[in-house]
């Protein structure tokens, strides 16, 4: 069974640019969540996708957007990058999330904004 | 979701049981207790979760007090690879559209 994978591993962007991060969920999982983890902090929930629709969102501005595809893989898009967007971006997938299941995380993408 | 309180850091000798406490005094009856850990710069790893009863799996045991206001994660035979930040998280059962709310966690250091 393949776990959650993310690409790329590392990325360097310039302030004002746009970035797309990708996530492949664990086999059989239909829910994908994205988190941002700044250095020295715990992960913060950005949003969640279920059946290709966003169905939950944390305290992040609209320039953070996403997609989920029919195969349950997902993308996180960030527009107009700011220096504070530098962080580890984590993707997590789950199946019975609404019924008390478990959420499994990928290794993350380290984004540096200069 | 209810908030949790954990010690900032703990030490444990290799081979001994590591007992990590968590207070969640405002937990409601339909909130789960989840434990995750994160080894430096890696994604968080699911350990265990429970609602009311004690739980055990191949990684750890979760002991929840009868009043559910606190819990303890037990790693029965700690190894150096168990050095990590451990997060205790309370999450609403049926809260399908929410994520996990991570606090600062406990930095567990296993000493050789």
Interface residues (C-beta under 8 A of the other chain):
Chain A: X4 X31 X33 X35 X41 X42 X43 X44 X45 X46 X47 X48 X50 X55 X56 X58 X88 X90 X92 X97 X98 X99 X100 X102 X103 X104 X105 X106 X107 X108 X110
Chain B: X32 X36 X41 X42 X43 X44 X45 X46 X49 X51 X87 X93 X94 X95 X96 X97 X98 X99 X100 X101 X102 X103 X104 X105
